[in-house]
Amino acid sequence: LRPTGRPDAQDLFLAGRPGLVEAVLNDVDGEVHLAVSITDDPAAEFQAAHGRFRYFRPDEVEVLQ
């Protein structure tokens, strides 16, 4: 994850951490957002099961191979 622009404090704590894109969403303004679960978070599975994700713009996510 690579938060850009004016990230809030929570996003800054996630900078450089790996994540898994769970969904690609569009809002009413036509903006694209990615629902991301943090892969090295011990509670990630629990959070995802309850539909709780971190949301980022596509330009804030770097593809890892």
Phi and psi restraints in degrees (value plus and minus 20) as a CYANA .aco file:
   2 ARG   PHI    -154.7  -114.7
   2 ARG   PSI      56.9    96.9
   3 PRO   PHI     -78.2   -38.2
   3 PRO   PSI     114.5   154.5
   4 THR   PHI    -148.8  -108.8
   4 THR   PSI    -198.8  -158.8
   5 GLY   PHI      51.0    91.0
   5 GLY   PSI    -140.1  -100.1
   6 ARG   PHI    -138.8   -98.8
   6 ARG   PSI      51.2    91.2
   7 PRO   PHI     -88.6   -48.6
   7 PRO   PSI     128.4   168.4
   8 ASP   PHI    -103.7   -63.7
   8 ASP   PSI     155.8   195.8
   9 ALA   PHI     -81.0   -41.0
   9 ALA   PSI     -59.0   -19.0
  10 GLN   PHI     -83.9   -43.9
  10 GLN   PSI     -59.7   -19.7
  11 ASP   PHI     -86.4   -46.4
  11 ASP   PSI     -57.2   -17.2
  12 LEU   PHI     -83.5   -43.5
  12 LEU   PSI     -54.1   -14.1
  13 PHE   PHI     -86.6   -46.6
  13 PHE   PSI     -41.8    -1.8
  14 LEU   PHI    -114.7   -74.7
  14 LEU   PSI     -24.1    15.9
  15 ALA   PHI     -79.0   -39.0
  15 ALA   PSI     109.5   149.5
  16 GLY   PHI      64.5   104.5
  16 GLY   PSI     -25.1    14.9
  17 ARG   PHI    -107.7   -67.7
  17 ARG   PSI     130.2   170.2
  18 PRO   PHI     -99.6   -59.6
  18 PRO   PSI     126.9   166.9
  19 GLY   PHI    -162.6  -122.6
  19 GLY   PSI     148.0   188.0
  20 LEU   PHI    -142.2  -102.2
  20 LEU   PSI     103.3   143.3
  21 VAL   PHI     -94.2   -54.2
  21 VAL   PSI      97.5   137.5
  22 GLU   PHI    -114.1   -74.1
  22 GLU   PSI     -47.9    -7.9
  23 ALA   PHI    -179.7  -139.7
  23 ALA   PSI     133.1   173.1
  24 VAL   PHI    -133.1   -93.1
  24 VAL   PSI     103.4   143.4
  25 LEU   PHI    -144.6  -104.6
  25 LEU   PSI     130.3   170.3
  26 ASN   PHI    -136.4   -96.4
  26 ASN   PSI     115.8   155.8
  27 ASP   PHI    -113.9   -73.9
  27 ASP   PSI     160.0   200.0
  28 VAL   PHI     -86.5   -46.5
  28 VAL   PSI     -39.3     0.7
  29 ASP   PHI    -109.3   -69.3
  29 ASP   PSI     -19.0    21.0
  30 GLY   PHI      65.8   105.8
  30 GLY   PSI     -14.0    26.0
  31 GLU   PHI     -97.1   -57.1
  31 GLU   PSI     125.3   165.3
  32 VAL   PHI    -118.5   -78.5
  32 VAL   PSI     114.8   154.8
  33 HIS   PHI    -150.4  -110.4
  33 HIS   PSI     126.5   166.5
  34 LEU   PHI    -128.3   -88.3
  34 LEU   PSI     107.5   147.5
  35 ALA   PHI    -105.9   -65.9
  35 ALA   PSI      97.9   137.9
  36 VAL   PHI    -141.7  -101.7
  36 VAL   PSI     115.5   155.5
  37 SER   PHI    -125.2   -85.2
  37 SER   PSI     121.8   161.8
  38 ILE   PHI    -103.9   -63.9
  38 ILE   PSI      97.1   137.1
  39 THR   PHI     -89.6   -49.6
  39 THR   PSI     -48.3    -8.3
  40 ASP   PHI    -116.5   -76.5
  40 ASP   PSI      -5.3    34.7
  41 ASP   PHI    -108.8   -68.8
  41 ASP   PSI     103.7   143.7
  42 PRO   PHI     -80.0   -40.0
  42 PRO   PSI     -44.1    -4.1
  43 ALA   PHI    -117.9   -77.9
  43 ALA   PSI     -11.7    28.3
  44 ALA   PHI     -78.3   -38.3
  44 ALA   PSI     -63.5   -23.5
  45 GLU   PHI     -84.7   -44.7
  45 GLU   PSI     -61.5   -21.5
  46 PHE   PHI     -83.7   -43.7
  46 PHE   PSI     -65.2   -25.2
  47 GLN   PHI     -82.1   -42.1
  47 GLN   PSI     -66.1   -26.1
  48 ALA   PHI     -83.8   -43.8
  48 ALA   PSI     -57.5   -17.5
  49 ALA   PHI     -82.7   -42.7
  49 ALA   PSI     -46.0    -6.0
  50 HIS   PHI    -120.5   -80.5
  50 HIS   PSI     -11.4    28.6
  51 GLY   PHI      53.3    93.3
  51 GLY   PSI       5.2    45.2
  52 ARG   PHI    -123.0   -83.0
  52 ARG   PSI      98.4   138.4
  53 PHE   PHI    -152.2  -112.2
  53 PHE   PSI     148.5   188.5
  54 ARG   PHI    -118.4   -78.4
  54 ARG   PSI     120.9   160.9
  55 TYR   PHI    -132.9   -92.9
  55 TYR   PSI     112.1   152.1
  56 PHE   PHI    -156.0  -116.0
  56 PHE   PSI     135.6   175.6
  57 ARG   PHI     -98.2   -58.2
  57 ARG   PSI     135.0   175.0
  58 PRO   PHI     -76.4   -36.4
  58 PRO   PSI     -52.5   -12.5
  59 ASP   PHI     -95.0   -55.0
  59 ASP   PSI     -25.4    14.6
  60 GLU   PHI    -117.5   -77.5
  60 GLU   PSI     -16.9    23.1
  61 VAL   PHI    -138.4   -98.4
  61 VAL   PSI     110.6   150.6
  62 GLU   PHI    -128.5   -88.5
  62 GLU   PSI     110.6   150.6
  63 VAL   PHI     -95.2   -55.2
  63 VAL   PSI     110.1   150.1
  64 LEU   PHI    -126.3   -86.3
  64 LEU   PSI     125.7   165.7
